[in-house]
Amino acid sequence: MNKIQIGDPIPSFTLNDQNGKKFDISTLLGRKKLVIFFYPQDGSLNCTREACYFRDLSDVFDEADAFIIGISGQSVESHKEFAEKNKLNYTLLSDTGNNIRKLFGVPGSLFGLIPGRVTYVADRSGKVVYIFSSQTETQRHADEALKMCLLLKKTDNVKN
């Protein structure tokens, strides 16, 4: 399994979102910074904390011109219920075969029994500029991603 690293491009992929619509990552390349977080399971305590914290910071991510995407292996229906119950205002993608998780090389924990929790930040060109991996520091995923997005915003402003 290859592992996406800093400097690598975000691989091209298409998955269904929580509304059952096809979502093609390539439509955002060149337009937005990307925050892609892989999480183990809809509705679990730590995943709910992480998802809700991303929701709570979504206005600041918007100001940084970043698009948030959550990915896990549950069904579209599970994602829809999870998003509605927690008022999540960003895209959740259903990776039921864990193919995209494997494409990114997201490691599992507890001998591979629990899917890993990893967040990737990519610049507008789709190049990965930051990776944070922690199964237990759930809220830190959003904090670290936001710090990087704000730093990228500063460099965007210097270029313009």
DOKE-464227 format. One line per 10 residues: number of its first residue (from 1); their letters; for each residue x, y, z of N, C-alpha, C. Coordinates in pm, 1 decimal, decimal comma. Atoms other than C-alpha are relative to their C-alpha. Layout:
! DOKE-464227
NUM = A = X:Y:Z:X:Y:Z:X:Y:Z  ...
//
This chain:
! DOKE-464227
1 = MNKIQIGDPI = 84,5:-117,8:0,0:0,0:0,0:0,0:89,0:124,2:0,0  -70,8:-126,4:4,1:147,0:333,1:-108,5:-65,1:96,6:96,2  49,6:-94,3:-97,4:112,3:614,3:136,1:19,4:140,7:-55,3  -9,8:-138,1:43,3:33,9:972,4:31,9:88,1:75,1:99,2  -90,7:-75,5:-85,2:304,8:1202,9:162,9:-2,1:146,9:-40,1  -9,1:-142,2:30,5:370,9:1575,3:176,1:73,5:16,4:-132,7  -55,5:-23,1:132,5:442,5:1697,9:-175,4:-68,3:-80,2:-109,2  72,4:82,2:97,4:229,8:1430,9:-342,9:-129,0:70,5:-41,8  130,3:-53,6:39,6:-75,0:1529,0:-546,3:-112,9:-83,1:61,6  119,8:72,9:-42,6:-419,4:1438,5:-416,3:-40,1:-89,3:-117,1
11 = PSFTLNDQNG = 40,4:87,1:110,6:-516,3:1132,8:-620,7:-142,4:31,6:-47,6  132,8:-21,4:57,6:-815,2:1158,9:-850,0:-93,3:-110,2:49,7  98,7:99,2:-41,4:-1128,0:989,3:-717,9:-139,2:59,3:-7,1  140,9:-36,3:-1,1:-1505,0:996,8:-732,3:-71,3:-92,8:98,0  80,6:76,0:-96,2:-1735,6:886,4:-449,0:-136,8:65,9:10,3  131,6:-58,7:-26,9:-2099,2:940,2:-354,2:4,3:76,7:131,5  9,2:-78,0:-122,2:-2170,2:1212,6:-100,8:-120,5:-44,6:82,7  108,2:38,2:-91,6:-2423,9:1199,0:183,6:-138,5:15,9:-62,2  127,7:-14,8:69,5:-2696,9:1296,4:-63,0:-12,4:-95,4:-118,1  2,9:97,9:107,9:-2615,3:1014,0:-303,8:48,9:54,1:-133,0
21 = KKFDISTLLG = -50,3:-60,5:123,8:-2460,7:1250,3:-561,8:147,6:-33,1:-18,1  -140,9:24,5:32,7:-2134,4:1170,8:-739,5:80,5:125,7:31,1  -89,5:-109,7:-33,6:-1852,6:1387,8:-606,6:136,5:-33,6:-58,3  -129,2:19,0:65,7:-1539,5:1420,8:-820,8:97,5:102,4:56,4  -97,0:-88,6:-65,0:-1241,1:1564,0:-632,7:65,6:95,4:-99,2  -69,7:-83,8:98,9:-1093,0:1702,5:-955,2:-73,8:131,5:-27,4  74,4:-124,1:22,3:-1369,9:1965,0:-970,7:46,2:112,4:93,0  -46,3:-101,8:-94,3:-1206,3:2145,0:-676,2:145,1:40,8:-22,6  -142,1:-29,5:19,4:-843,4:2132,3:-789,1:15,5:130,2:-77,7  -21,3:-129,6:61,6:-718,0:2476,7:-878,1:-93,8:108,0:51,0
31 = RKKLVIFFYP = 100,1:-95,9:-48,7:-1013,8:2640,3:-702,2:5,3:22,5:150,7  8,2:-7,7:-146,0:-993,5:2563,6:-331,9:115,9:-76,8:63,7  -85,3:85,1:-83,1:-761,7:2439,7:-61,8:-89,2:-115,1:44,7  77,9:117,0:-39,6:-870,0:2093,2:45,3:40,6:-47,2:138,4  -21,0:66,8:-128,9:-906,9:1947,7:393,1:-78,0:-129,3:-9,4  61,5:131,9:12,6:-973,6:1576,4:364,0:32,1:-77,9:126,9  -25,6:77,9:-121,7:-1019,4:1387,8:687,7:-68,5:-135,8:-8,7  49,3:137,2:-7,4:-1058,2:1013,0:710,7:-30,5:-29,3:145,8  39,7:32,7:-136,6:-1244,8:897,3:1017,6:-57,2:-142,0:1,6  41,6:140,4:-5,3:-1338,9:548,0:1140,6:-148,0:-28,6:-22,1
41 = QDGSLNCTRE = 139,3:43,5:5,5:-1718,3:550,0:1182,1:-98,2:108,9:38,5  109,1:-92,3:-33,2:-2030,1:763,3:1174,2:-57,2:-34,9:137,7  73,0:18,2:-124,7:-2181,9:813,6:1515,6:80,2:-43,1:121,1  -78,1:35,8:-118,5:-1899,2:689,4:1736,8:36,3:128,5:74,7  -23,5:-117,3:-84,3:-1810,3:925,1:2022,2:111,2:88,7:-56,4  -112,8:-81,6:47,0:-1469,9:1039,0:1894,6:-22,1:53,4:-141,0  27,1:-46,8:136,9:-1580,8:1062,0:1531,1:-102,1:112,8:0,6  99,1:-106,5:-11,5:-1879,9:1272,2:1631,4:66,7:126,9:51,9  -72,8:-117,9:-51,1:-1653,1:1503,6:1832,7:79,8:65,9:-111,9  -82,6:-52,7:108,6:-1419,1:1540,3:1536,0:-86,6:69,2:-105,3
51 = ACYFRDLSDV = 87,3:-54,8:104,5:-1697,8:1596,6:1282,6:-65,5:130,1:45,2  65,9:-120,8:-51,1:-1874,5:1852,1:1502,2:99,0:114,7:18,0  -100,9:-105,6:-13,9:-1551,8:2040,7:1566,4:33,6:59,9:-136,5  -16,8:-53,2:135,4:-1491,4:2069,8:1192,1:-119,4:89,9:-35,0  121,2:-81,0:24,0:-1852,1:2196,3:1168,7:9,6:134,9:70,9  -6,8:-122,8:-78,8:-1794,0:2451,4:1444,6:101,5:99,5:-56,5  -103,6:-86,3:58,1:-1487,9:2586,8:1261,7:-21,5:26,2:-149,1  19,2:-5,8:145,7:-1639,2:2571,9:913,1:0,2:143,0:-55,0  -3,3:-138,4:48,0:-1685,3:2950,2:885,0:143,7:48,9:-16,8  -140,5:-42,2:9,3:-1315,6:3003,4:950,9:69,0:-72,3:-115,7
61 = FDEADAFIIG = -53,3:71,4:117,0:-1227,2:2732,5:696,5:-47,9:67,5:-128,1  52,6:-71,7:116,7:-1455,1:2914,4:448,7:78,9:127,7:-25,8  -77,7:-123,3:13,7:-1269,8:3240,5:515,3:140,1:-27,3:-53,3  -132,9:39,6:49,3:-943,4:3056,4:444,9:-9,4:-61,6:-139,5  26,5:54,4:133,3:-1098,9:2938,5:114,4:33,6:-149,0:-8,5  -26,2:144,0:-6,6:-1079,2:2573,1:217,1:-131,5:-77,3:-4,1  115,3:87,7:14,1:-1323,6:2295,3:132,0:23,7:-123,8:86,2  -13,1:112,3:-93,0:-1380,2:2030,3:402,3:-71,8:-122,7:-56,3  57,1:127,6:43,3:-1441,1:1665,6:311,2:30,3:-104,2:106,7  -17,3:113,1:-90,4:-1495,7:1380,4:556,4:-23,8:-129,0:-76,8
71 = ISGQSVESHK = 13,0:128,0:70,6:-1447,8:1022,6:432,8:5,8:-114,5:100,7  -4,6:125,1:-75,8:-1534,0:692,6:598,1:-73,0:-107,6:-79,2  49,9:115,1:73,8:-1654,4:349,6:496,7:-147,9:-29,2:12,2  142,7:26,3:-15,7:-2019,8:379,0:593,4:-76,6:38,1:-127,6  86,7:-21,7:116,6:-2306,4:397,2:344,1:-41,3:146,0:-12,7  56,7:-132,5:24,9:-2455,8:708,7:190,3:-108,5:29,4:103,3  110,1:-18,3:-95,6:-2761,4:659,5:415,1:53,1:28,5:140,7  -60,4:-22,1:-130,6:-2544,2:639,0:726,7:57,3:141,3:8,7  -57,9:-135,0:3,5:-2360,7:957,4:624,5:-109,0:106,6:6,4  109,7:-97,6:0,6:-2688,3:1139,1:558,2:-57,5:15,0:141,2
81 = EFAEKNKLNY = 53,6:-2,9:-135,6:-2824,0:1044,9:900,0:98,5:68,1:96,3  -105,1:-58,4:-83,4:-2492,6:1138,4:1067,7:6,6:152,0:-21,4  -7,2:-142,7:33,8:-2481,9:1475,1:886,2:-122,4:74,8:52,5  122,5:-66,4:-44,8:-2845,1:1559,7:964,9:-6,3:8,0:152,6  6,5:4,6:-146,4:-2826,7:1453,6:1329,9:93,5:102,5:63,9  -102,4:-88,2:-57,4:-2513,0:1663,9:1388,8:11,7:134,0:-72,6  2,0:-126,0:75,3:-2597,8:1950,5:1148,3:135,1:29,2:-66,1  -128,3:-15,7:68,7:-2278,1:1891,6:951,2:-24,4:73,3:-131,3  21,6:-87,9:114,4:-2245,7:2153,6:680,9:111,8:-10,9:-105,0  -104,5:25,0:98,5:-1974,4:2000,6:464,4:-21,0:-138,9:-58,7
91 = TLLSDTGNNI = 16,8:123,6:75,7:-1931,6:1704,1:232,7:53,3:-120,9:75,9  -42,8:130,5:-49,3:-1917,2:1348,1:364,7:-4,4:-95,7:-118,3  -6,8:94,1:111,4:-1809,1:1081,8:116,6:-0,2:-143,1:50,8  16,2:140,1:-35,9:-1900,0:715,8:132,9:101,5:-85,9:-76,0  -106,3:85,0:55,6:-1597,4:490,4:75,4:-23,8:-143,3:47,6  43,9:128,5:-54,7:-1778,3:159,9:134,7:99,8:-113,4:-19,6  -101,9:104,4:19,4:-1499,0:-55,9:-8,2:135,8:38,2:54,5  -125,6:-55,6:-51,9:-1230,6:155,4:162,1:106,9:14,3:-108,3  -96,1:-12,1:109,7:-1070,5:194,7:-181,3:77,6:131,1:4,6  -68,9:-128,7:-6,1:-990,1:562,7:-134,4:90,0:4,2:123,3
101 = RKLFGVPGSL = -84,5:12,4:-119,9:-862,2:496,6:217,3:129,2:-73,7:-36,8  -118,0:76,2:43,9:-626,8:239,2:60,0:83,5:81,3:-97,5  -70,0:-83,3:97,5:-538,1:477,8:-224,5:89,0:102,8:70,0  -77,1:-96,3:-77,8:-421,3:733,4:33,0:101,5:-69,0:91,0  -89,0:72,1:-90,7:-251,1:464,6:240,7:-25,3:32,5:145,5  35,3:-30,9:-138,4:-437,7:553,2:558,8:15,0:-127,3:82,9  -21,4:121,2:-80,5:-312,7:307,8:821,2:-114,5:-24,5:97,5  96,3:35,3:-103,5:-543,3:124,4:1056,6:69,8:-0,4:134,7  -59,6:12,7:-131,8:-490,7:93,8:1429,0:-57,3:-124,6:66,2  39,4:120,1:-73,0:-532,1:-186,0:1679,5:3,7:-120,5:-94,2
111 = FGLIPGRVTY = -25,7:111,1:92,4:-382,2:-439,4:1436,0:-88,5:5,0:-123,7  80,1:-16,7:120,4:-584,5:-294,2:1149,8:-149,4:-19,2:20,7  142,7:21,3:-26,7:-918,5:-356,7:1321,3:-80,9:128,9:-5,3  68,0:-128,7:1,4:-1003,2:12,8:1347,8:60,8:84,4:-112,4  -53,4:-85,6:106,7:-973,2:233,3:1038,4:69,3:123,1:59,9  -76,6:-113,1:-50,1:-718,4:511,3:1086,7:-72,7:132,8:-12,5  52,2:-136,4:-0,4:-792,1:877,7:1149,1:115,2:89,5:-46,7  -106,1:-82,9:57,7:-579,3:1097,8:921,4:-63,5:116,3:-74,5  45,5:-120,3:70,1:-627,3:1452,4:790,7:109,8:47,4:-93,8  -90,1:-51,0:102,7:-468,8:1583,7:470,6:-43,5:141,3:-36,4
121 = VADRSGKVVY = 26,9:-134,5:49,6:-441,7:1948,7:369,5:75,5:13,7:-131,3  -60,9:-21,4:131,2:-376,9:2030,0:4,8:-19,1:145,6:-41,3  11,6:-136,5:51,1:-308,0:2365,7:-156,3:-92,5:1,3:-121,4  92,2:-12,8:114,0:-509,9:2495,1:-451,2:35,6:-91,7:-117,0  -41,7:84,6:112,6:-304,4:2293,0:-697,9:-27,3:-147,6:27,1  26,8:139,2:-35,8:-395,2:1973,8:-511,0:120,2:-71,6:57,3  -119,2:60,4:-59,8:-48,9:1916,0:-365,4:-16,9:-5,9:151,8  10,3:17,7:-144,8:-48,3:1775,6:-10,7:109,9:81,0:68,4  -95,4:-85,0:-70,7:115,4:2029,8:220,4:7,3:-32,5:149,1  -0,6:33,4:-142,4:27,4:1884,7:561,3:-80,2:-126,6:22,5
131 = IFSSQTETQR = 69,7:123,0:-39,3:-73,8:1553,1:716,6:2,8:-8,6:151,9  7,0:22,8:-144,0:-192,6:1492,4:1070,8:-69,2:-132,8:23,9  53,8:132,6:-29,7:-252,2:1142,7:1205,8:-3,3:-21,5:150,2  16,2:34,7:-140,7:-389,9:1063,5:1549,9:-137,3:-61,6:18,7  126,7:67,5:-25,5:-656,6:819,2:1652,6:-75,9:66,7:115,0  63,4:-48,7:-122,6:-722,6:992,0:1985,6:-14,4:152,1:9,4  6,9:-146,4:-9,0:-658,1:1366,2:1939,8:-94,0:52,8:-108,0  98,0:-23,5:106,7:-977,6:1412,3:1743,1:-15,6:147,5:-36,2  20,4:-141,6:30,4:-1023,6:1788,6:1773,8:125,8:64,4:-56,4  -125,4:-55,8:51,0:-659,6:1853,7:1697,1:7,9:-10,1:-152,4
141 = HADEALKMCL = 2,7:12,7:146,1:-726,7:1735,0:1339,7:-48,0:131,7:-62,3  53,7:-125,9:53,6:-937,2:2046,7:1273,5:92,4:116,3:33,2  -90,2:-108,9:-39,6:-702,2:2275,2:1467,9:123,4:4,7:-90,3  -121,7:6,0:82,6:-395,1:2159,3:1274,1:-30,2:35,6:-144,9  37,7:-30,3:138,4:-573,5:2173,7:938,8:-28,2:149,0:-16,5  32,3:-141,9:8,5:-701,5:2522,7:1010,8:126,4:85,2:5,3  -126,8:-73,5:-5,9:-355,2:2648,0:1109,2:67,1:0,5:-136,6  -65,4:9,8:130,1:-219,0:2523,2:777,9:-77,1:79,5:-105,3  80,4:-75,5:97,4:-507,9:2671,6:576,8:20,1:150,1:16,8  -22,7:-143,1:-24,2:-457,7:3011,1:741,9:139,6:41,5:-44,2
151 = LLKKTDNVKN = -135,9:-27,1:47,8:-84,7:2992,4:669,7:2,7:7,5:-153,0  8,4:-2,9:147,1:-161,5:2911,6:305,6:-69,5:126,9:-47,9  70,6:-123,6:36,5:-401,3:3207,2:296,4:95,1:118,5:3,8  -98,2:-108,6:-9,0:-120,8:3437,8:410,7:92,3:-1,0:-120,7  -90,3:6,1:115,2:107,4:3311,0:135,9:-75,3:32,5:-129,3  82,2:-39,0:116,5:-179,3:3349,2:-116,1:-6,0:152,4:-9,5  11,6:-146,4:-2,1:-215,6:3713,4:-8,4:132,0:67,8:-37,1  -131,4:-56,3:33,8:159,3:3776,8:-41,5:23,2:-8,9:-151,2  -15,8:19,7:144,6:153,3:3638,0:-398,4:-83,2:97,8:-80,9  91,9:-88,2:74,8:-136,6:3866,5:-498,6:31,2:144,3:17,9
//
